[in-house]
Amino acid sequence: MISKLINVPFLTKIFVWSIVMEPVLYYAAITPNAVGISLHIGRFLQIIVIVGLLSRLLIVGRIKYTNVIKSFSKPIWIYLFIVVATAVLGLLFFDSYDFQYSTKISVRPFLEIFVIFFTFGYYVFLSLYFLNSRESINYFFVVSLTIYLFSFSVGVVDLIGQYLFSYPAPEAGIAATYTGGPSFDLVSRQATDQTNVGNRFHGLFGEPRDTFGALMLWIGILYLRDFWIDTKKTKPVHVAIIFIAGFLTFSISAIISIVIAIGLILLFYIPLLKFSQQIKTLATLALLAAIISIAIFNTPRFAQYAEDFKGAASMIVENKKIGGQFLHQTDDIVVVIKRVNEIKDLNFLQLLIGSGMGSSSYVNITYKEETNNKDQSVAEISNPRSQLIKIFYEGGILGLLLFIYIFLSFMKRQKSLSHQIYIYMLIILGCFLGHRSYGPFIYLGVVLAVMEQKKLLRQIDNKEAN
């Protein structure tokens, strides 16, 4: 098997590493606030892949591409058309953009449109292009599962060291950020940011709030590997351990992601099941909800969020600067209140079709200027962290439903997919809607590639059998 993996084309290997390293944000060189997108190892590898593809196009004159994408691309192209159309409406009629700021902020809508086109093109379409053989898919599973296991192991050692050898302020609680005294910090928040995140799991996945989505992607890949090799190697205890690590991120984004994922499962998975399966799934979700509720009220960090939430909405209504734990959720809260106020004014058009890609950042910048918020510079791009809020505000109800439909339509067409893969597609999508990431795009691209190769291999086996 090793010799077959070695024979995988070089550019395919680079592509695999580029998507595998996307969630490994410890090695980020530039944060999104600097230029609008983050730059890390995965991003640099993507540049190499794009250059390689362009070189191949110049030398060969064409790039051979699988026809399978034709049957899957329609929902994506419809969504991308809506994205461009709402941006044009936002520019011409909704006054969604303000170009008085720096060039970095003013070009944000155009950059956002480019990013969404690139995201679908790279993570979904190119996965079908590069993962086009048994060997290339095996290579993906070997690299991804090895890297994520290593990152997880580093996180476990780091967390144990934090509990044993670090001493945050006693009143700060179990999930405290380190504030002084003797410290053990195997991995900081990022290689270029030596902030100690305290007694919170994160490994090499970057900040704790980024880690939960990466861990769910890892579980999804484990189940997809089992589907690929037709062997159940992933045990419930493995999933439970990874879930526990995800909870130990003590991230409010993780809680929000779980709530959204439960909602997606209730809406789009439960109706597909038989009655007995529905009862079992609902019981599992109820147990999970109960555990989350107990954890929220018994964990100091989450309890503080619950306390601060009471005053966050009133601060916005009174046009005051948001404080407490919700200071870092300002970019999400302000956008929601803006849309609610528009509904009160009977402005339902933007509720339906949105205000245009990139427009939410301008809402937050305006709020920061009005409240004279010196803690967050208006020189920075201020997108909501929750993609559910971002897509809802910028694309409206129509854009949000179309976006979710993209992933559901692909999964529903694959009748032979296991229930675990379908569920984790919804969970990974929930993580994305809770906190921005590229998880669902990566997973969708690899799932489609695996399904296509299994179909081709099955056809070959049938021919040989006949």
Steps between C-alpha positions, in 0.01 A plus 500: 500500500788737580641460148158585354478814713845606386380478139228759557572802272695779667241772440228272640706457816536877534125540454429241770734674743343838414150391604617290794699790646212747462365435854852491650499874577785494752732580211310810384730779387241775449157531666182578300480849652822598325403440136154343516620140472738300715835380369633170631677187376189368327452831318859506376461143372183609319703760314741226386205290379349790305837583340545132413157482338562816299835362387334174398240697305769701317706194415228249413242753379212352698415341833313171489209514741246246616145534368353421840510867601239583235234309690591664830584859415153648435416588865844656542468718191152613604631602841800683350267687263289610799818615678597727210143624448450601865836678500391704199168582667681594821728733306231664285188507720561399862793730579674201659855613430703801605822567309630779720726266695840357413553304180516176701148556633358650180594199285347261753182421300703409191739288706207320665352409161838374379546294817165320469569415133850382591372297797258291296743476209799389705358281776214339307581499129875445530444218747320317219784589264791384718344219706433296188651162590510242776858602582431873525204445734702260715771765515247756621382276782854412611614864508184652652452242776871508590518880518178536700600223742835672553335836561255336740783331690688829534182658634455226761858539627460880503172486692636256759803722544279806546304332779809364675750783466318829427341723762243753370319731735288282737183698437532456123363146501575175324518641149704805593746670271840501663567828683833455672717279718669173404377377164512194274409583141603235249316679219380860510198627310704522179867482407499875436282578803641384832175555691442221753134396465503342846331175600325452167560229239621617160802301377635622167157608378553863602266673738262287712199633307657371175581163655149363548418517127833337414429213741155443347661495154742237630213278619326545165815390317531195728149388404566576134816284519291214636255543212787502249660177626167333588619436856374651826825601671365809678361403840253703709769545767724673243220742413422560868863586580519749213167654603624542857811675369273727296302595807824570689564787259249685722399697194164673473535450122507124561176519699337709228625254236348206688165679532497579127604142414217360713259729316628378160469137608143556622400672177684300236597160643225391740227507226702247296491237776252235598294568811711278728819665374345843555433417865859381556648805327275742688594335829868538416456866411301561819779343705758713321293815562470411869876449532567834331252679728655352813848588377405859422368566849785318676797632304622845612582619149158409358324626812666837450372509142147432624531782753639751250237411240233671710655841442637460147176574314415803715847643436437493125153650535650784703782535245766414756816298459448132574719372783567187703535159335290622207751762392641252248149407379421862417535441126225237514261675738503838324409347163206308649362811672537695174287249313241485781467879489447485123221248548339731756508770229320253267806459275443139395679505163849482650376238747416287198796562266760657729711815481786372286822309552737679738238748623497372861854630551383857432222467759756408765742774399222760526405372845859522623528856377173604662594345835859622477619145565875541532548133586426398140644719228282595206808437288425131540253295302211411729312201365272299731666188632181300455446414136131443574467868590726611215319304230159591645581873496684511168298241307169512683273205563522404131880495500519304824258233379679470166834461676373222725328334202836467321626253760168323549441448127838335454458275802146392414607388153747256652260229615778265609658741748502389861287682756816611683630685194167676448480599867855630508446697183224679691717533812794639302261737323366603842856570616554720195178691565606543863854616421664558164713217361548302179394167653175436308659585164794267564271223617256540212781490243655186647162325543418561132846375393465186711151431365616543142796267544292234675256515212777460242669217691166321534448526122848358440434211739170424327668493158771267626239277660313472169 
